[in-house]
Amino acid sequence: MEEIRDRLNWDETLEKAGLGEIHRKVQDGERLSFDDGVKLFELGDPTLAGYLANIIRERKNGNRAYFIRNQHINHTNICRNKCRFCAFYREKGQEGAYQMTLDDIFAEVELHKDKPFTEIHIVGGLNPDLNFKYYTDMFSGIKRIRPEIHVQALTCVEVAWLAEITGMSVKDTLIKLKESGLDSIPGGGAEVFSEALRRKYWPNKLAGNEWLEVAGEAHKLGIPTNATILYGHKETYEERVHHLVKLREQQDKTGGFIAFIPLAFHSHNTDLTGIPRTTGRDDLMMMAVSRLMLDNFDHIKAFWIMLTPEIAALSLNYGADDIDGTVTEEKITHMAGAETPTALTVDELLGLIHDAGRDPTERDTIYNIIKEY
């Protein structure tokens, strides 16, 4: 009887808030429209959006909350793109610029060889001094050290850059990268699919439609990818929802996206310094609306590095089903002022997930279950 009363209260509350039709669509498994997504953001009620998002979250993943044991390597911060929102990039010769040699990278892999990582995550800048062989040798060398490891590396932006400098097609570039040991693509560099914002803040970066084309080519070759959005800077609610709709359309076409990861903007040390951090309310709204709009994505990830571990754990009740992993050791967000740890232990991840009332589930990159706790 109590469950019936609670459900009736939610029905009434959602109806009064003007979300009755969206509630019906969610219950019936019907796709939400662009206008539905904008309406949810404009209403700005994370409690109601989270309730709706969790209907889908639990339909797809039950009470599981996933995590992974992974290692991050950011091999260079030298980059030609000079995006105004980026605190990570440096020009060659500038103070703080760095470029890891292959021996440096292999030493990092060897250092953690005895740890039960299942994934190495590698992204960096578009460094003109690094040729294509650097990347293929990197991946093949990592596989020699840890043949079992899953290499998730290179944003779609980096893949397009390598195709440009080699004169190869994106398809042929991806084939050679896959042959050398690339297993999947992590999904960064998408930012927001708004040409107006791109022209103003990241004019040298791959356009949104081109990012989607690279992802589509990877999917056709059996290389799964993640997808992201960078939110909390200059974008509008309409631009956020447009981004989600374009990802959903691409997933309909090629079906290779593993997870979606909303990335909260950090402005410190960027040209946009002064933009305040996203609030917990906005983070939870972004998570919930993403889960509601991306009906053809199985997983929504709360990346604790950008959100804080506490907000990431809270997100597990607002549509997210994944909290990422041990990380060990991320540089990009911390150079933009992140005050989160650079790594978490498995026990810390388990504690966050338990505190959220979810069942911790260790996974590999493509969501094969390793262990349920």
N, C-alpha and C positions, 0 to 999 in steps of 0.2 A: 504493500500500500504506500509506503514511504517513497519508493522509487517512482510510482505513478504520480504522486503529488509533486515530486521534484521535477519530473518531466513536464507536467502541466505548467509549473511555474516558469520553466525555461521557455516553453512554447509561448506563454503569455508575454514574458519579458521581451523576447525576440520580436514578436508581433508589434508590441508597443514601440519598439525602437525602429520599426520600419524594415526589419530583416526577415519578416515572415516568408517572403518568396525565396530569398537566398537560403533560408533554413530548409524549405521544401526541396530545393534543388540539391542541397547537400545530402539530405536524407534519401533522395531518389537516385543519387549518383549522377546527377545531371551537371554538365559543364557550366561553370560560371562565366558570365560575360565580362567584357572590359568595364562596362558601367558598374557591374556588381563589385569588381575589385576597387574601383575608385570610391564607390559608396562606403565600403568598409573602412578605407583609409580616412575618408572625411568624417565618418562617425567617430572614429578614434577610440573605440571602446575595446581594449584588449581582452576584457573578461568575456564579452559576447563573441568576439572574433575567435578567441581561444577555445571557447566551448564548441563552436562550429568546426574549427580546424581539428580538434581532437576526435571528432566523429570520423574524419577521414584518416587521421593518424592511427587510430586504433583499428580501423577497418583494414588498413594495410599492414600494420606491424604489431597489433596487439599491445601488450604492455612492455615490449622489449625496448630498451634504449641501448644503442650500439656504441662501441668504442673500438679503437685499433691501437696496436703497439707500432709506432712509426717514428722514423728519424727524418728530420728536415735538413737539407743542404741547400744553401743559397750561394751559388758558386761565384757570382760576380755582381757587383752593384754598378758597374760602368754601363751606361745605357745611352743610346743616341736619341731616345724619344723625348726626354726632358718633360714629362707630364707634370703639370702644375700641382696636382694633388699628391705627388709622390715624394716621400721623404727618404726613400731608399737610394735613388739613383745618384751617381756622381759622374762627373766628366773625368776622362783620363787625366791623371796628374793632379786632380783636385784632392785636397785633404780628405782623408777617409775613404778614398777610392780603393777598391781591392779586386783582385782576380786570382782565384784559386788555381793552382796547377793541377794536373791530373793526379800527381803524387799526393798533393794536399787532400784531394777528394778521397782517394783510395785510403789514405791514412785515417780519415774520419770514419770511413766504413769499417776499417780494421779495428779501430778503437772500440766500436760497439758490436763487434762480430759475435760476441758471446751472448748478447742480449736477444731475447726472442722477438725481435722486430719482424713484421711480415711485409713492411712497406718502407721504401725510401722515397721521399718526396723532394723533387729538385726543381726549383725555378730561379731565375735570375734576370739580369738586364740584357739588352741587345748590345753586346760588346763587339765592336767592329774588329777587334784583335783576335777573336775566337772563331776559328773556321769550323766547317762542318765536321771534319775529322775529330776535332776536340770532343764533340758530343757523341759521335759513334764510338770513339775510343773510351769515353767516360762510361757509357752504358755497358759495353762489352767487358770493361775492366771490373765494374761493380759486380757483374754476373759471374766473373771468374772468382771473385772473393766470396760472394754469397749467391750461389746458383739458384737458391730457393726464393730469393727476395723478389718482391714485386716492385718494379721501378715505375713510379708515377712521376712524370717529369714533363716540363715545357708547357707553357700556356699556348693557346692557339696563336697568340701574338708572336711568340718565339718560333713556332713552327713556320709561320708565314715569312718571318725574317730569314730563317735558314733557307727556305725555298728561293727567296729573293737573291741571297748572296751566292747561291750555287747555280742559279739559272734553271733549276729543276721545277717541275710542277709540284704543287702541294701534295698530290697523291704520291708521286715518286719519292718525295722527301720523307713522307710518312712511312712508306714501304721500307726504305733504308734504315730509318730510325727504329722501326719495329724489328727488323732483322738484327740490329745491333743490341737489342735488349729492352727497348721501350715497351712497357706493357699497357699504360694508360696515361691520360692527360688530366691534370688536376682542375682545370676550369677557370683559372684566374684570367685577368686581362679583359674581361667582358665589360667591366665598369657599368655604364648605363647605355642602352642602345638609343641614344639621342644625338642626332647629328649636330644640333645647336650646341649642346654641351661639349661634344667632341671638338668642334671647331674652336671653342673658346679655351678649353682646359687640357685637352690632350690631342692637339691637331696632328701630331706625327704618328699617332697610334692607329692600328688596324681599325677600320670602320666596323660597326656592328654587324652589317650584313656579311662582311668578309669573315669576321669571327665565326659566325654561324656556318659559313661555307666550309671553313677549316674543320670545325667540329663534325659537320656532316660527312666530310671525306674520311675522317678518322673512323666514324661509326661504320661506314661502308667497308672499311678494311678490317673490321673486328677489333678496333682500338676503342675501348670505352672511355668516356670523358665525364668530368663533373661540369657543372655550370655555376656561375656566380652572378651577383650584382653588388656593386659598391653603392651604398646608400648613406644618406645623412650629410650630404654636402650641398649642392645647388639644384638637385633634381626636384621635380614636382611629383605629386602623387600619380598624375597621369603618365609621367615618364616611367615611374616604377612599374605601373601596371602594363604599359606597352612592352616593357622589357620582358615581363613574365609571359605575356601573350606570345611574343616572338620565340621565346624558348619552348613554349608549349607546342607551337606550330612546328618547330624543328624536330621536337621529340616525336610528333605524329609522323614525320617523314622518315626519320632514320633510327629512332628508338635507342640511341646509344648512350644517353645521359644516365649516369648512375645515381647521382645525388645533386641537389641544389643547395648552395651555401650562400646565404646573405652575409655580406661583409660590411661591418659598420666602419664608417670613415673615421680616421684619426688625423687631425689637421696639423699637429705639432711638427715643426721643421719643414713645412710645405709652403707653397705660395698662397695657400688658403688658411694659413695660421689665423686663429681667432674664431673660426667656426666651432661652436661648442660641440662636445661629444654628444652622440646620440643618447637619448634618455632610455631608461629601461622600458618605459611605456612604448617608445617608438620601436625598440628592438623586438619587443613581443608582438607588436602589430605587424612588423615586417615578416616575422616568422609565421604568424597565423595566416596572413593574406597569401603568402607564398604557398603554404600548404593547401589553401583553398583553391587557388588559381591553377596550380601545377598538378592537375589530377592524373596526368600520365607520368609523373615522377614518383618512384617508390619511396624515396628518402629525402628528408630535409635535415640539413646538418646545422647545428648550433656550434660555431667555431669559437671555442672558449678563449682563444688567444685575443680575439677582437671584442668579445662581448663581456669578458670576465667569466671566471668559472661559475660564479653564482647566478648570473643572468643566463648562462648557457644551461645550467641545471633547471632553472625555472622554465626555460623555453621548452623543456620536455613535456610540459603541460600546456603548451601553446602551439602545438603542431609539429615540433621537431621530434625526431626519433633517434638522433645521433649527436654525440658530443665531441666528435673527432677522436683525438688520441693523446699519446704521451708527448708527441711533437719533437722534442730533443733535436735541434734547438733552433727556433725561429728568429729571424733577424728583421724581416721587412716591416712588420707592424711595430716592433719595438723601436725602430728608428723613427717612427712617426709618433712616438710618445706613449706607446702602450705600457701600462704599469703591471700587467699580468705577468705571471711566471713565464720563463722560457721553456719550461717542461713541467709535466705532472707525472706522478707515479701512478701505477695501476691502482694501488690502494686509494689514492686521492680521487681518481676517476670513479671507482666503485662507490666511494662515499657520496660523491655528488649525485650519482644516479640513484642510489638508495634513498637519499634525502628527498629526491623528487618523487619517490613512490613508484619508481619504474624498476624493471628487472634488467640488471646489467648483462649485456651480451657481447662477448668479444667476437670480432669479425675480421675478415681480411678485406682487401680493397674493394672487391666486388661483392661483398656481403655474404660470402660463405661463412656460416657460423663456426667458430673455433671452440668456444666454450660459453655455457650459460651459467651464471653465478646465482 
